[in-house]
């Protein structure tokens, strides 16, 4: 499972513990993908403070952080807790020594309970700080002062060695060599460590050098070079003999060995300095990679914001257009509904007219039958005079017939009066008087005829309405 999937699964198990899960996931993935976080694994566990308070289960990065100490690389076991207020609250780090390790007492940055205190955590700011930079600072602090050391073995071994089987010449050479080595080491320690402790312990002559204890290291002291007081006395005696016997080959060899050891120590010091420079460069490169990653993340965030704004603008335009289309469709639907009502009313009116036309058609057929029967009956009768062909059926019809006949008769008289005036048959004054009298009669006849027609039309419309 890769880093992102494991952190996602852990956050899913935690639920809504964090207010900013994307930031937690992003910082955790970067830490696990960094060189210093390669040996860390995400898990979940409650965070218990030194005062006894605890939190619900939170995200924990358990594993080791690499540090460089005196040219060698060591892995320090740590647990990094992200509190629920992360990233507004700094992570909480504990050193978890293995059964074969112990926490160094009075450490500058690690308490006796393993809690880590360092300036980077006390100066924590959510916008500018990150877990990768925290791991870099943690590795640097541990490299300057390791928080753990191996537990000392039970009991102590004796440094004394027998000297009964040695000859006096061999014992003298050993004493001279030890004296020369002690002098050289004492000189080098005085140069590189002015606070060196000159007290030596042990018993017996010609003892081997004892490895330093943690108490002497933690107190800032340098372990004794030889294991007994006799060696120191031999050293002083050897030094006095060297002043008196500069040509002694044993002393020259001892001094040469001391010079070589000093050169080796200087070379080792330079090598350690180079290792520290390499480590500083590596940490600087890691910080630069983190900075570049942060810049890329900011650029990605800016691009994401621009894309979001652009999409929101496009979606807003699309929403406005869709809303207008929907409003137009609703208006059209309303219009169609009203048109549907009008069509239904027209259909009903057309049905009523159809029924009326069918009834009129039936009546017309009946009238046609009556006319045909009347014509057939008329064919068998005697020929009727022309004047009797048109007979009024009512009083108004008779009046209209008489008035219409009078109107046309007056028109004919006026025509012939105009012809007589043209031909000079009648004088003009007679013509004017006659035309004036006839025109008045014709006007009255036409007015009465129009009035009768209007009356009969109104009565016909009323009868037709009652019929339907």
C-alpha positions as CSV (number, residue, x, y, z in Angstrom):
1,X,0.0,0.0,0.0
2,X,1.5,3.4,-1.0
3,X,1.8,6.4,1.3
4,X,-1.4,8.1,0.1
5,X,-3.6,5.0,0.3
6,X,-2.3,4.1,3.8
7,X,-3.0,7.7,5.1
8,X,-6.4,7.8,3.5
9,X,-7.3,4.5,5.1
10,X,-6.1,5.7,8.5
11,X,-8.1,9.0,8.2
12,X,-11.2,7.0,7.2
13,X,-10.9,5.0,10.4
14,X,-10.6,8.1,12.5
15,X,-13.7,9.8,11.1
16,X,-14.1,13.5,11.7
17,X,-11.2,14.0,14.1
18,X,-9.5,16.7,12.1
19,X,-11.0,20.0,10.8
20,X,-8.7,20.0,7.7
21,X,-8.3,16.4,6.5
22,X,-6.8,17.4,3.1
23,X,-4.0,19.3,4.8
24,X,-3.3,16.3,7.1
25,X,-3.2,13.9,4.2
26,X,-1.0,16.2,2.1
27,X,1.5,16.8,4.9
28,X,1.6,13.1,5.8
29,X,2.2,11.9,2.2
30,X,5.0,14.4,1.8
31,X,6.6,13.2,5.1
32,X,6.4,9.5,4.1
33,X,7.8,10.2,0.6
34,X,10.8,12.3,2.0
35,X,14.2,10.6,2.7
36,X,13.8,11.0,6.5
37,X,10.3,9.5,6.5
38,X,11.1,6.4,4.6
39,X,11.0,4.3,7.8
40,X,7.8,5.8,9.2
41,X,4.4,4.1,9.0
42,X,1.0,5.7,9.6
43,X,-1.3,4.2,12.4
44,X,-3.9,5.5,14.9
45,X,-3.6,5.8,18.6
46,X,-4.9,8.1,21.4
47,X,-2.5,10.9,22.4
48,X,-1.9,10.9,26.2
49,X,-0.3,14.0,27.6
50,X,2.1,14.2,30.6
51,X,-0.7,15.6,32.8
52,X,-2.9,12.6,32.2
53,X,-5.2,14.1,29.6
54,X,-5.9,12.2,26.5
55,X,-7.5,12.7,23.1
56,X,-9.5,10.4,20.8
57,X,-7.5,8.2,18.4
58,X,-5.3,10.4,16.2
59,X,-2.9,9.8,13.3
60,X,0.5,8.6,14.4
61,X,3.7,8.2,12.4
62,X,5.6,5.3,14.0
63,X,9.1,4.3,13.0
64,X,12.6,5.6,13.0
65,X,14.3,8.9,12.1
66,X,17.8,8.7,10.7
67,X,20.6,10.8,12.2
68,X,24.3,11.2,11.5
69,X,26.7,11.1,14.5
70,X,30.5,11.0,14.1
71,X,30.3,9.8,10.6
72,X,27.9,6.9,11.2
73,X,24.1,6.8,10.6
74,X,21.8,5.8,13.4
75,X,18.0,5.3,13.5
76,X,16.2,6.8,16.4
77,X,12.7,5.2,17.2
78,X,10.1,7.9,17.4
79,X,6.3,8.3,17.4
80,X,4.9,11.5,15.9
81,X,1.3,12.3,16.9
82,X,-0.9,14.8,15.0
83,X,-3.3,16.3,17.6
84,X,-6.9,17.0,16.6
85,X,-6.1,20.7,16.2
86,X,-3.4,20.1,13.6
87,X,-2.2,22.1,11.6
88,X,-3.0,24.9,14.0
89,X,-1.3,23.0,16.9
90,X,2.2,21.4,16.4
91,X,2.8,17.7,16.3
92,X,3.7,15.9,19.6
93,X,6.9,13.7,19.3
94,X,8.0,11.0,21.6
95,X,11.3,9.1,21.5
96,X,10.5,5.4,22.0
97,X,13.8,3.6,23.0
98,X,14.0,-0.1,22.3
99,X,14.6,-2.5,25.2
100,X,18.4,-2.3,24.7
101,X,18.4,1.5,24.7
102,X,18.0,4.3,27.3
103,X,17.1,7.9,27.1
104,X,20.0,10.2,27.9
105,X,19.3,12.0,31.2
106,X,19.2,15.8,31.2
107,X,19.0,15.9,27.4
108,X,18.5,19.4,26.0
109,X,15.6,18.5,23.8
110,X,14.2,15.2,25.1
111,X,12.5,14.7,28.5
112,X,12.8,11.7,30.7
113,X,9.4,10.5,29.3
114,X,10.7,10.7,25.8
115,X,8.7,13.9,24.9
116,X,10.7,16.0,22.4
117,X,11.0,19.8,22.9
118,X,12.6,21.8,20.2
119,X,12.4,25.4,18.8
120,X,10.7,24.3,15.6
121,X,7.7,23.0,17.5
122,X,7.5,25.9,19.8
123,X,7.6,28.3,16.9
124,X,5.1,26.3,14.9
125,X,2.9,28.2,12.4
126,X,0.4,26.4,10.2
127,X,1.0,28.4,7.0
128,X,4.8,28.1,7.0
129,X,5.7,24.9,8.9
130,X,5.5,21.3,7.7
131,X,6.2,17.8,8.8
132,X,9.2,17.4,6.4
133,X,11.0,20.4,7.8
134,X,10.2,19.1,11.3
135,X,11.9,15.8,10.5
136,X,14.9,17.6,9.1
137,X,15.3,19.7,12.3
138,X,14.7,16.6,14.5
139,X,17.5,14.7,12.6
140,X,19.9,17.7,12.9
141,X,19.2,18.1,16.7
142,X,19.7,14.3,17.3
143,X,22.9,14.3,15.3
144,X,24.3,17.1,17.4
145,X,23.3,15.4,20.7
146,X,22.0,11.8,20.5
147,X,18.9,11.2,22.7
148,X,19.5,7.5,23.3
149,X,22.4,5.2,24.1
150,X,23.0,1.5,24.5
151,X,22.4,0.2,28.0
152,X,25.8,-0.7,29.7
153,X,26.3,-4.5,30.3
154,X,25.8,-5.9,33.8
155,X,29.0,-6.0,35.9
156,X,32.4,-4.6,35.1
157,X,35.5,-6.4,33.7
158,X,38.8,-6.2,35.4
159,X,41.5,-4.2,33.6
160,X,44.4,-5.7,35.5
161,X,46.8,-8.1,33.8
162,X,49.6,-10.3,35.3
163,X,53.2,-9.5,34.7
164,X,55.0,-12.4,36.2
165,X,55.9,-14.1,32.9
166,X,57.4,-10.9,31.3
167,X,61.0,-10.3,31.2
168,X,62.5,-7.0,32.5
169,X,63.4,-5.9,28.9
170,X,59.9,-6.5,27.6
171,X,58.3,-4.9,30.6
172,X,60.5,-1.8,30.0
173,X,59.5,-1.6,26.4
174,X,55.9,-1.8,27.2
175,X,56.3,0.9,29.9
176,X,58.0,3.2,27.4
177,X,55.4,2.7,24.7
178,X,52.6,3.3,27.2
179,X,54.3,6.4,28.4
180,X,54.8,7.8,24.9
181,X,51.2,7.0,24.0
182,X,49.9,8.6,27.2
183,X,52.0,11.7,26.6
184,X,50.8,12.1,23.0
185,X,47.1,11.4,23.9
186,X,47.4,13.8,26.9
187,X,48.8,16.5,24.6
188,X,46.1,15.9,21.9
189,X,43.4,16.0,24.6
190,X,44.7,19.2,26.0
191,X,44.6,20.7,22.5
192,X,41.1,19.4,21.5
193,X,39.4,19.2,24.8
194,X,40.7,21.6,27.5
195,X,38.2,20.2,30.0
196,X,39.7,16.7,30.0
197,X,39.7,14.7,33.3
198,X,43.1,13.4,34.2
199,X,42.0,10.9,36.9
200,X,42.6,7.3,36.0
201,X,41.4,4.2,37.8
202,X,42.3,0.5,37.9
203,X,45.1,-1.5,39.4
204,X,48.0,-3.7,38.1
205,X,50.8,-2.9,35.8
206,X,50.7,-2.9,32.0
207,X,46.8,-2.9,31.9
208,X,44.9,-2.4,28.7
209,X,42.8,0.8,27.9
210,X,39.2,0.7,29.2
211,X,36.3,1.8,26.9
212,X,34.5,5.0,28.1
213,X,31.4,4.9,30.1
214,X,28.2,6.9,29.4
215,X,28.6,8.7,32.7
216,X,31.9,10.2,31.6
217,X,30.5,11.1,28.2
218,X,27.4,12.8,29.6
219,X,29.5,14.7,32.1
220,X,31.7,16.0,29.3
221,X,34.8,14.1,30.4
222,X,37.3,12.2,28.3
223,X,38.0,8.6,29.4
224,X,41.5,7.7,30.7
225,X,43.8,6.4,28.2
226,X,45.4,3.7,30.3
227,X,43.8,1.6,32.9
228,X,45.9,2.2,36.1
229,X,47.9,4.7,38.0
230,X,51.1,2.8,37.3
231,X,50.8,3.6,33.7
232,X,50.8,7.3,34.5
233,X,53.8,6.9,36.7
234,X,55.5,4.9,33.9
235,X,54.6,7.6,31.5
236,X,56.2,10.2,33.6
237,X,59.3,8.0,34.0
238,X,59.4,7.3,30.3
239,X,59.1,11.0,29.5
240,X,62.1,11.7,31.8
241,X,64.1,8.9,30.2
242,X,63.3,10.3,26.8
243,X,64.8,13.6,27.9
244,X,67.9,11.8,29.0
245,X,68.0,9.2,26.2
246,X,66.8,10.7,22.9
247,X,68.7,8.0,21.0
248,X,66.7,5.1,22.6
249,X,65.0,3.3,19.6
250,X,62.0,2.3,21.7
251,X,61.2,5.9,22.6
252,X,61.6,7.0,19.0
253,X,59.2,4.2,17.9
254,X,56.8,5.2,20.6
255,X,56.9,8.9,19.5
256,X,56.5,7.9,15.9
257,X,53.4,5.8,16.8
258,X,52.1,8.8,18.7
259,X,52.6,11.1,15.7
260,X,50.9,8.6,13.4
261,X,48.0,8.3,15.9
262,X,47.7,12.1,15.9
263,X,47.6,12.2,12.2
264,X,45.0,9.5,12.1
265,X,42.9,11.5,14.6
266,X,43.2,14.6,12.5
267,X,42.2,12.7,9.4
268,X,39.3,11.2,11.3
269,X,38.3,14.7,12.5
270,X,38.4,16.0,8.9
271,X,36.4,13.0,7.7
272,X,33.8,13.7,10.4
273,X,33.7,17.3,9.3
274,X,33.2,16.3,5.7
275,X,30.4,14.0,6.9
276,X,28.8,16.8,8.7
277,X,29.0,19.0,5.6
278,X,27.5,16.3,3.5
279,X,24.7,15.9,6.0
280,X,24.2,19.7,6.0
281,X,24.1,19.7,2.2
282,X,21.6,16.8,2.2
283,X,19.4,18.5,4.7
284,X,19.6,21.7,2.7
285,X,18.7,19.8,-0.5
286,X,15.8,18.2,1.4
287,X,14.6,21.6,2.5
288,X,14.9,22.9,-1.0
289,X,12.9,20.0,-2.3
290,X,10.3,20.7,0.3
291,X,10.3,24.4,-0.7
292,X,9.9,23.5,-4.3
293,X,7.1,21.1,-3.5
294,X,5.4,23.9,-1.5
295,X,5.8,26.3,-4.4
296,X,4.4,23.7,-6.8
297,X,1.5,23.1,-4.4
298,X,0.8,26.8,-4.2
299,X,0.9,27.1,-8.0
300,X,-1.4,24.1,-8.2
301,X,-3.7,25.7,-5.7
302,X,-3.7,28.9,-7.7
303,X,-4.4,27.1,-10.9
304,X,-7.1,25.1,-9.2
305,X,-8.7,28.3,-7.9
306,X,-8.5,29.9,-11.4
307,X,-10.1,26.8,-12.9
308,X,-12.8,26.7,-10.2
309,X,-13.5,30.4,-10.9
310,X,-13.7,29.8,-14.6
311,X,-15.9,26.8,-14.2
312,X,-18.2,28.7,-11.8
313,X,-18.4,31.5,-14.4
314,X,-19.2,29.0,-17.2
315,X,-21.7,27.2,-15.0
316,X,-23.3,30.6,-14.1
317,X,-23.7,31.5,-17.7
318,X,-25.0,28.1,-18.6
319,X,-27.5,28.3,-15.6
320,X,-28.7,31.7,-16.8
321,X,-29.2,30.5,-20.4
322,X,-30.9,27.3,-19.2
323,X,-33.1,29.4,-16.9
324,X,-34.1,31.7,-19.8
325,X,-34.9,28.7,-22.0
326,X,-37.0,27.1,-19.2
327,X,-38.8,30.3,-18.7
328,X,-39.5,30.6,-22.4
329,X,-40.7,27.0,-22.5
330,X,-43.0,27.7,-19.6
331,X,-44.5,30.7,-21.3
332,X,-45.0,28.7,-24.5
333,X,-46.6,25.9,-22.4
334,X,-49.0,28.4,-20.8
335,X,-49.8,29.8,-24.3
336,X,-50.4,26.3,-25.7
337,X,-52.6,25.5,-22.7
338,X,-54.7,28.6,-23.4
339,X,-54.7,27.7,-27.2
340,X,-55.9,24.2,-26.3
341,X,-58.8,25.7,-24.4
342,X,-59.6,28.0,-27.3
343,X,-59.4,25.0,-29.7
344,X,-61.8,23.0,-27.5
345,X,-64.2,26.0,-27.5
346,X,-64.0,26.3,-31.3
347,X,-64.6,22.5,-31.6
348,X,-67.7,22.9,-29.5
349,X,-68.9,25.9,-31.5
350,X,-68.2,24.0,-34.8
351,X,-70.2,21.0,-33.5
352,X,-73.1,23.3,-32.6
353,X,-72.9,24.9,-36.1
354,X,-72.8,21.4,-37.7
355,X,-75.9,20.4,-35.8
356,X,-77.6,23.7,-37.0
357,X,-76.5,23.1,-40.6
358,X,-77.8,19.5,-40.5
359,X,-81.2,20.8,-39.2
360,X,-81.2,23.5,-41.9
361,X,-80.3,20.9,-44.5
362,X,-83.3,18.8,-43.4
363,X,-85.5,21.9,-43.5
364,X,-84.2,22.8,-47.0
365,X,-84.8,19.3,-48.2
366,X,-88.3,19.5,-47.0
367,X,-88.8,22.9,-48.7
368,X,-87.3,21.6,-51.9
369,X,-89.7,18.7,-51.8
370,X,-92.6,21.2,-51.3
371,X,-91.4,23.3,-54.2
372,X,-91.1,20.3,-56.5
373,X,-94.6,19.2,-55.6
374,X,-95.8,22.7,-56.2
375,X,-94.1,22.9,-59.6
376,X,-95.6,19.6,-60.6
377,X,-99.0,20.8,-59.6
378,X,-98.5,24.0,-61.5
379,X,-97.5,22.2,-64.7
380,X,-101.0,20.6,-64.8
381,X,-102.7,24.0,-64.4
382,X,-103.6,26.7,-66.9
383,X,-100.9,29.3,-67.8
384,X,-101.0,32.2,-65.4
385,X,-100.7,35.8,-66.6
386,X,-97.4,37.5,-66.1
387,X,-98.8,40.0,-63.7
388,X,-100.1,37.3,-61.5
389,X,-96.8,35.4,-61.3
390,X,-95.6,37.4,-58.3
391,X,-98.1,37.7,-55.5
392,X,-97.2,39.3,-52.2
393,X,-97.6,37.0,-49.2
394,X,-98.0,39.8,-46.6
395,X,-98.8,43.5,-46.2
396,X,-95.2,44.5,-46.1
397,X,-94.4,42.5,-49.1
398,X,-97.2,44.2,-51.0
399,X,-96.0,47.6,-49.9
400,X,-92.4,46.8,-51.0
401,X,-93.7,45.6,-54.4
402,X,-95.7,48.7,-54.9
403,X,-92.9,51.0,-53.7
404,X,-90.3,49.2,-55.9
405,X,-92.6,49.5,-58.9
406,X,-93.2,53.2,-58.2
407,X,-89.4,53.8,-57.8
408,X,-88.6,52.2,-61.2
409,X,-91.6,54.0,-62.8
410,X,-90.3,57.4,-61.7
411,X,-86.8,56.5,-62.9
412,X,-88.3,55.7,-66.3
413,X,-90.3,59.0,-66.3
414,X,-87.2,61.0,-65.4
415,X,-85.2,59.3,-68.2
416,X,-87.8,60.2,-70.8
417,X,-88.1,63.8,-69.4
418,X,-84.4,64.2,-69.9
419,X,-84.7,62.9,-73.5
420,X,-87.6,65.3,-74.2
421,X,-85.6,68.3,-72.8
422,X,-82.7,67.3,-75.0
423,X,-84.9,67.1,-78.1
424,X,-86.6,70.4,-77.1
425,X,-90.0,68.9,-76.7
426,X,-90.6,70.5,-73.4
427,X,-89.3,73.7,-72.0
428,X,-86.7,73.8,-69.2
429,X,-88.9,75.3,-66.5
430,X,-91.5,72.6,-67.0
431,X,-88.8,70.0,-67.0
432,X,-87.3,71.3,-63.7
433,X,-90.7,71.5,-62.0
434,X,-91.7,68.0,-63.0
435,X,-88.3,66.5,-62.1
436,X,-88.4,68.2,-58.7
437,X,-91.8,66.8,-57.9
438,X,-91.0,63.3,-59.2
439,X,-87.6,63.2,-57.4
440,X,-89.4,64.0,-54.1
441,X,-91.8,61.2,-54.7
442,X,-89.0,58.8,-55.6
443,X,-87.0,59.7,-52.5
444,X,-90.0,59.1,-50.2
445,X,-90.7,55.8,-51.9
446,X,-87.0,54.6,-51.6
447,X,-86.9,55.7,-47.9
448,X,-90.0,53.8,-47.1
449,X,-88.8,50.8,-49.0
450,X,-85.5,50.8,-47.0
451,X,-87.3,51.1,-43.7
452,X,-89.6,48.1,-44.6
453,X,-86.5,46.0,-45.6
454,X,-84.8,46.8,-42.3
455,X,-87.9,45.8,-40.4
456,X,-88.3,42.6,-42.2
457,X,-84.6,41.7,-41.8
458,X,-84.8,42.2,-38.1
459,X,-87.9,40.0,-37.8
460,X,-86.1,37.3,-39.9
461,X,-83.1,37.4,-37.6
462,X,-85.3,37.1,-34.6
463,X,-87.2,34.1,-36.0
464,X,-83.9,32.5,-37.0
465,X,-82.4,32.9,-33.5
466,X,-85.6,31.4,-32.0
467,X,-85.3,28.5,-34.5
468,X,-81.8,27.6,-33.4
